[in-house]
Amino acid sequence: MTPICLHNGTVLTGFAAMERCAVLVEDGTITDVFSKKRFEQKHFAPDVRIIDVQEAYIAPGFIDTHIHGFGGYGTDDASTESVLEMSERLTSCGVSAFNPTLYPQESEEMLLAVANVAAAIGRESGAKIMGLHLEGPFLSATKLGVQRPETIRPVDINYMEQLWEAAEGHIVNMTVAPELKGMREMALFCIKKGIVLQAGHTDAQYENMVEGMQVGILHSTHLFNAMSKLDHRNPNAVGTILIHPEMSCEIIADGAHVHPDLFKLLLRDKPIDKIVLITDGLKPTAQLEGPFFANGEEVVFHDGVFHRKLDDVIAGSGLTMIRGVKNLVSFGFSLEDAVKAASTNPAQVMRYRQKGTIIPGNDADITVFDKNFTVQASMVGGMLKYNNL
């Protein structure tokens, strides 16, 4: 593997910004971060490829922990090859790692989809597949969004064991409704398996959410969307997430799923390291020609999001991670905090210990983008997967 030195950029480490700096990558690992002066004094081995990033930003690779598809490919297809195509294409948006997210399906179909998506892990040539995100099937019937009602089910530990076996242990995170009967036992099962549980598609009241927190449901799915709203007599799901600093939350920063001014409330009420940018991107995101389909139904794109053609219900986002970072900055985040939400924070919440920050010893997952938020290069495990420099 060719060593690479990226220089003449502002390094956004995940906790600070360092201007006019360089990053050295060897054998898939970040081995040094140094100033322009040290770069000019350093004697590199002849095989080191030196790349001038032309005063762009050098950031940790973005980690999308909630994404259904991209470019006409996705988990909807229940196809290993389709998920591999997602991996290949996502690097153009600065994504170095992702959790392909599956909608609930009927019993046997979901087991097959889980097995086929998990089979892509280790075969990808672009962004790394960290593991699966299951958005169900243990969800509230009253907060479905565009989930199909026939695909949700009561809590069932035996079925959860089948899902775990079908995924060969590659389930990283799972969206659940904390108020469902039997959720405590489900949460304890998932803790033993190392699955990050997140509250979403939920009609939980405050006490349900607190009970869920007590058994490790400490993350939440697309805050404000498909969950019980804040009420002055019962904080419900939204209020619980805002009240308790230990709760982390996903947020879709497309300006349509959540009003831009609510991000000011989020910045005020949540610790910055608990905010996780996601796309919730659907299969037709960045697809050039229609018709467009998601979760087995036709969708149309207008007002910045995909809508189910049948009834105009919002079906999901057409956001990319780089555009999400740009939007966060326009909504009031500092650039450093926007990058943290896209890389450092998801790595911490999902326990990806060597990702999300640019420090020596970490995986060399790096995104380079310019002042216009155009991705110039993406590196995964020390290898350039996308390069426009």
C-alpha positions as CSV (number, residue, x, y, z in Angstrom):
1,M,0.0,0.0,0.0
2,T,1.5,3.3,-1.1
3,P,2.1,5.8,1.8
4,I,0.3,9.1,1.3
5,C,0.9,12.6,2.7
6,L,-1.9,15.1,2.4
7,H,-0.6,18.6,3.0
8,N,-1.4,22.3,2.7
9,G,-4.8,22.0,4.4
10,T,-6.8,22.7,7.5
11,V,-7.0,19.5,9.5
12,L,-10.3,19.0,11.4
13,T,-9.2,16.4,13.8
14,G,-12.6,15.8,15.5
15,F,-11.8,18.0,18.4
16,A,-9.9,21.0,17.0
17,A,-9.0,22.7,13.7
18,M,-5.3,22.9,12.8
19,E,-4.5,25.2,9.9
20,R,-1.7,24.7,7.3
21,C,-1.1,21.1,8.4
22,A,-0.4,17.7,6.9
23,V,-1.4,14.1,7.6
24,L,0.8,11.1,6.9
25,V,-0.8,7.8,6.2
26,E,1.0,4.5,6.1
27,D,-0.3,0.9,5.9
28,G,-3.9,2.0,6.3
29,T,-3.2,4.0,9.5
30,I,-2.7,7.6,10.3
31,T,0.9,7.8,11.5
32,D,1.5,11.5,12.0
33,V,-0.2,14.9,11.9
34,F,2.2,17.9,11.6
35,S,2.6,21.5,10.8
36,K,3.7,23.2,7.5
37,K,7.1,23.9,9.1
38,R,7.6,20.3,10.0
39,F,6.4,19.2,6.6
40,E,8.9,21.4,4.9
41,Q,11.7,20.0,7.1
42,K,10.7,16.4,6.8
43,H,12.6,14.0,4.5
44,F,10.1,11.6,3.0
45,A,10.9,8.1,1.7
46,P,10.9,8.0,-2.1
47,D,7.7,5.9,-2.2
48,V,5.5,8.4,-0.3
49,R,2.9,10.0,-2.5
50,I,2.6,13.7,-1.6
51,I,-0.7,15.4,-2.4
52,D,-1.3,19.1,-2.1
53,V,-5.0,19.6,-1.1
54,Q,-4.8,23.3,-2.0
55,E,-6.0,24.7,1.3
56,A,-9.0,22.4,1.5
57,Y,-10.3,20.8,4.7
58,I,-8.9,17.4,5.8
59,A,-11.5,15.7,8.0
60,P,-12.3,12.3,9.4
61,G,-14.3,10.2,6.9
62,F,-18.0,10.6,7.3
63,I,-19.9,7.7,8.9
64,D,-23.6,7.4,7.9
65,T,-25.3,5.1,10.5
66,H,-28.7,5.4,8.9
67,I,-28.9,5.1,5.2
68,H,-31.2,2.8,3.0
69,G,-29.7,3.4,-0.4
70,F,-27.9,5.6,-2.9
71,G,-27.6,6.1,-6.6
72,G,-30.4,3.6,-7.4
73,Y,-29.0,0.9,-5.2
74,G,-30.0,-0.1,-1.7
75,T,-31.1,-2.5,0.9
76,D,-34.6,-2.5,-0.6
77,D,-33.2,-4.8,-3.3
78,A,-32.2,-7.5,-0.6
79,S,-29.2,-8.0,-2.8
80,T,-25.5,-8.3,-1.8
81,E,-24.5,-6.7,-5.1
82,S,-26.7,-3.7,-4.6
83,V,-25.2,-2.9,-1.2
84,L,-21.7,-3.3,-2.8
85,E,-22.7,-0.7,-5.4
86,M,-23.8,1.6,-2.6
87,S,-20.4,1.2,-1.0
88,E,-18.6,2.1,-4.2
89,R,-20.7,5.2,-4.9
90,L,-20.9,6.7,-1.4
91,T,-17.2,7.7,-1.3
92,S,-18.0,10.5,-3.8
93,C,-20.0,12.2,-0.9
94,G,-17.2,11.8,1.6
95,V,-18.6,8.6,3.3
96,S,-15.9,6.2,4.5
97,A,-18.2,3.9,6.5
98,F,-21.9,3.2,6.8
99,N,-24.5,1.0,8.3
100,P,-26.9,-0.1,5.6
101,T,-30.4,0.2,7.0
102,L,-33.2,-2.2,6.4
103,Y,-36.9,-1.6,6.7
104,P,-38.9,-4.3,8.4
105,Q,-40.4,-6.9,6.1
106,E,-42.5,-9.9,6.5
107,S,-40.8,-12.7,8.5
108,E,-39.0,-14.8,5.9
109,E,-38.3,-11.9,3.5
110,M,-36.6,-9.9,6.2
111,L,-34.4,-12.9,7.2
112,L,-33.3,-13.3,3.6
113,A,-32.7,-9.5,3.2
114,V,-30.6,-9.4,6.4
115,A,-28.5,-12.4,5.2
116,N,-27.9,-10.9,1.8
117,V,-26.9,-7.5,3.1
118,A,-24.6,-9.0,5.7
119,A,-22.9,-11.0,3.0
120,A,-21.6,-7.8,1.5
121,I,-19.4,-7.1,4.6
122,G,-15.7,-7.6,3.8
123,R,-16.3,-7.6,0.0
124,E,-16.8,-3.9,-0.4
125,S,-14.5,-1.8,-2.5
126,G,-15.6,1.7,-1.4
127,A,-17.0,2.8,1.9
128,K,-16.7,0.2,4.7
129,I,-19.8,-1.6,5.8
130,M,-19.7,-1.5,9.5
131,G,-22.7,-3.7,10.1
132,L,-26.5,-3.6,9.7
133,H,-29.0,-1.1,11.1
134,L,-32.4,-2.7,11.5
135,E,-35.2,0.0,11.5
136,G,-37.7,-2.4,13.0
137,P,-39.6,-4.7,13.1
138,F,-40.5,-3.9,16.8
139,L,-42.1,-0.5,16.2
140,S,-45.2,1.4,17.1
141,A,-48.2,0.9,14.9
142,T,-49.1,4.6,15.4
143,K,-45.8,6.0,14.3
144,L,-45.0,4.1,11.1
145,G,-44.1,6.9,8.7
146,V,-43.9,4.9,5.5
147,Q,-43.3,1.6,7.2
148,R,-45.8,-1.0,6.0
149,P,-48.2,-2.0,8.9
150,E,-48.1,-5.7,8.0
151,T,-44.3,-5.8,8.6
152,I,-44.2,-4.7,12.2
153,R,-44.6,-7.2,15.0
154,P,-44.7,-7.6,18.8
155,V,-41.4,-8.1,20.6
156,D,-40.2,-11.6,19.9
157,I,-36.9,-12.8,21.3
158,N,-36.9,-16.0,19.2
159,Y,-37.3,-14.0,16.0
160,M,-34.6,-11.6,17.1
161,E,-32.3,-14.6,17.5
162,Q,-33.1,-15.6,14.0
163,L,-32.2,-12.1,12.7
164,W,-28.9,-12.2,14.6
165,E,-28.0,-15.6,13.1
166,A,-29.1,-14.5,9.6
167,A,-26.8,-11.5,9.9
168,E,-24.0,-13.7,11.3
169,G,-23.6,-11.3,14.2
170,H,-23.3,-8.2,12.1
171,I,-26.2,-6.1,13.5
172,V,-24.7,-2.9,14.9
173,N,-27.8,-0.8,15.7
174,M,-31.5,-1.3,15.9
175,T,-34.5,1.1,16.1
176,V,-37.2,0.0,18.6
177,A,-40.3,1.4,20.3
178,P,-39.4,1.4,24.0
179,E,-43.1,1.2,25.1
180,L,-43.7,-2.2,23.6
181,K,-44.5,-5.1,25.9
182,G,-41.4,-7.3,26.4
183,M,-38.9,-4.5,25.3
184,R,-36.9,-4.8,28.6
185,E,-36.1,-8.4,27.8
186,M,-35.3,-7.5,24.2
187,A,-33.0,-4.7,25.4
188,L,-31.1,-7.1,27.7
189,F,-30.7,-9.6,24.8
190,C,-29.3,-6.8,22.6
191,I,-26.9,-5.6,25.3
192,K,-25.3,-9.0,25.4
193,K,-24.9,-8.9,21.6
194,G,-23.4,-5.4,21.7
195,I,-26.3,-3.9,19.6
196,V,-26.8,-0.2,20.0
197,L,-30.6,0.3,20.6
198,Q,-32.2,3.6,19.6
199,A,-35.7,4.8,20.2
200,G,-37.7,5.6,17.1
201,H,-41.0,5.1,15.3
202,T,-42.3,5.3,18.9
203,D,-45.4,6.6,20.7
204,A,-43.6,6.3,24.0
205,Q,-44.6,8.5,27.0
206,Y,-42.0,9.9,29.3
207,E,-42.0,7.0,31.7
208,N,-41.6,4.5,28.8
209,M,-38.5,6.4,27.6
210,V,-37.0,6.5,31.0
211,E,-37.6,2.8,31.5
212,G,-35.9,2.2,28.2
213,M,-32.9,4.3,29.2
214,Q,-32.5,2.1,32.3
215,V,-31.9,-0.9,30.0
216,G,-29.6,0.9,27.6
217,I,-31.8,2.5,25.0
218,L,-29.7,5.7,25.0
219,H,-29.7,6.6,21.3
220,S,-32.6,7.8,19.2
221,T,-33.7,7.6,15.6
222,H,-34.2,10.8,13.5
223,L,-35.1,13.1,16.3
224,F,-38.5,14.9,16.0
225,N,-39.6,12.5,13.2
226,A,-41.9,9.5,13.8
227,M,-42.0,9.9,17.5
228,S,-44.3,11.2,20.2
229,K,-44.1,15.0,20.4
230,L,-43.2,17.2,23.3
231,D,-46.2,18.1,25.4
232,H,-46.4,20.2,28.5
233,R,-48.2,17.5,30.5
234,N,-45.9,14.7,29.2
235,P,-42.5,15.2,27.6
236,N,-43.0,12.0,25.6
237,A,-40.1,10.9,23.3
238,V,-39.0,14.2,22.0
239,G,-39.0,15.8,25.4
240,T,-37.0,12.9,27.0
241,I,-34.3,13.2,24.4
242,L,-34.0,16.9,24.9
243,I,-34.1,16.7,28.7
244,H,-31.6,14.0,29.3
245,P,-28.0,14.8,28.3
246,E,-27.0,11.1,28.3
247,M,-29.4,10.5,25.3
248,S,-27.8,10.8,21.9
249,C,-29.9,11.5,18.8
250,E,-29.8,11.2,15.0
251,I,-30.8,14.2,13.1
252,I,-31.7,14.7,9.4
253,A,-30.2,18.0,8.3
254,D,-32.0,18.5,5.0
255,G,-34.1,21.5,6.2
256,A,-37.3,19.6,5.4
257,H,-37.5,16.8,8.0
258,V,-36.6,19.3,10.7
259,H,-37.1,23.1,10.6
260,P,-33.7,24.8,10.4
261,D,-34.4,26.9,13.5
262,L,-34.9,23.8,15.6
263,F,-31.2,23.1,15.2
264,K,-30.6,26.2,17.4
265,L,-32.7,24.5,20.1
266,L,-30.7,21.3,19.6
267,L,-27.4,23.2,20.0
268,R,-28.6,24.8,23.2
269,D,-30.1,21.7,24.8
270,K,-27.9,18.7,23.7
271,P,-24.2,18.2,24.3
272,I,-22.5,18.5,20.9
273,D,-21.0,15.0,21.2
274,K,-24.6,13.5,21.4
275,I,-25.7,14.8,18.0
276,V,-25.3,12.4,15.1
277,L,-25.8,13.6,11.5
278,I,-27.5,11.0,9.3
279,T,-29.0,11.1,5.8
280,D,-31.8,8.5,6.1
281,G,-31.1,8.5,2.3
282,L,-33.3,6.4,0.1
283,K,-32.3,4.2,-2.8
284,P,-33.1,6.9,-5.5
285,T,-30.8,9.5,-3.8
286,A,-28.6,10.9,-6.6
287,Q,-30.3,8.6,-9.1
288,L,-30.5,10.6,-12.4
289,E,-33.6,9.1,-14.0
290,G,-36.9,7.8,-12.6
291,P,-39.3,6.4,-11.9
292,F,-38.1,6.2,-8.3
293,F,-38.9,3.5,-5.7
294,A,-38.3,3.0,-2.0
295,N,-39.4,0.2,0.3
296,G,-41.4,-1.3,-2.6
297,E,-43.4,1.8,-3.4
298,E,-43.1,4.6,-5.9
299,V,-41.8,7.9,-4.5
300,V,-41.5,11.4,-6.0
301,F,-39.0,14.1,-5.1
302,H,-40.2,17.5,-4.2
303,D,-39.7,20.2,-1.5
304,G,-36.3,18.6,-0.8
305,V,-37.5,15.1,0.2
306,F,-38.9,12.0,-1.3
307,H,-42.7,11.6,-0.9
308,R,-44.7,8.4,-1.3
309,K,-46.6,8.9,-4.5
310,L,-49.7,7.2,-3.2
311,D,-50.5,9.7,-0.4
312,D,-47.6,12.3,-0.4
313,V,-46.3,11.1,3.0
314,I,-42.6,11.9,3.4
315,A,-40.8,8.7,2.7
316,G,-37.2,9.7,3.4
317,S,-34.4,12.0,2.5
318,G,-32.3,12.6,-0.6
319,L,-29.6,14.1,1.5
320,T,-25.9,13.3,1.3
321,M,-23.5,13.6,4.2
322,I,-21.4,16.4,2.7
323,R,-24.6,18.4,2.0
324,G,-25.7,17.7,5.6
325,V,-22.4,19.1,6.9
326,K,-22.9,22.2,4.8
327,N,-26.5,22.6,6.0
328,L,-25.5,22.2,9.7
329,V,-23.1,25.1,9.2
330,S,-25.8,27.2,7.6
331,F,-28.1,26.3,10.6
332,G,-25.6,27.6,13.1
333,F,-23.1,24.9,13.8
334,S,-19.4,25.7,13.7
335,L,-17.6,23.8,10.9
336,E,-15.8,21.8,13.6
337,D,-19.0,20.7,15.3
338,A,-20.7,19.9,12.0
339,V,-17.8,17.5,11.1
340,K,-18.0,16.0,14.6
341,A,-21.7,15.3,14.0
342,A,-20.8,13.5,10.7
343,S,-17.8,11.5,11.9
344,T,-16.6,11.7,15.5
345,N,-20.0,11.4,17.2
346,P,-21.3,8.4,15.2
347,A,-18.0,6.6,15.8
348,Q,-18.4,7.2,19.5
349,V,-22.1,6.2,19.7
350,M,-21.5,3.1,17.6
351,R,-18.2,2.3,19.5
352,Y,-16.0,2.4,16.4
353,R,-12.9,3.0,18.4
354,Q,-10.4,3.7,15.7
355,K,-12.6,5.9,13.5
356,G,-14.0,9.4,13.6
357,T,-10.9,11.4,14.5
358,I,-7.6,12.2,12.8
359,I,-5.0,11.2,15.3
360,P,-2.0,8.8,15.0
361,G,-3.0,5.2,15.4
362,N,-6.5,5.6,14.0
363,D,-7.8,4.1,10.7
364,A,-6.9,6.3,7.8
365,D,-10.5,7.1,6.8
366,I,-10.3,10.7,5.5
367,T,-12.5,13.1,3.6
368,V,-11.1,16.2,1.8
369,F,-13.5,18.9,0.9
370,D,-13.1,22.5,-0.2
371,K,-14.6,25.8,1.0
372,N,-17.6,25.2,-1.2
373,F,-18.3,21.8,0.5
374,T,-17.3,19.9,-2.6
375,V,-15.6,16.6,-1.9
376,Q,-12.2,16.5,-3.4
377,A,-11.0,13.1,-2.1
378,S,-12.1,10.2,0.0
379,M,-9.7,7.7,1.7
380,V,-10.8,4.4,3.2
381,G,-8.3,2.4,5.2
382,G,-5.4,4.4,3.7
383,M,-6.5,3.9,0.1
384,L,-7.9,6.7,-2.1
385,K,-11.3,5.6,-3.3
386,Y,-12.3,9.0,-4.8
387,N,-9.8,11.6,-5.9
388,N,-10.6,14.9,-7.7
389,L,-7.4,16.8,-6.6
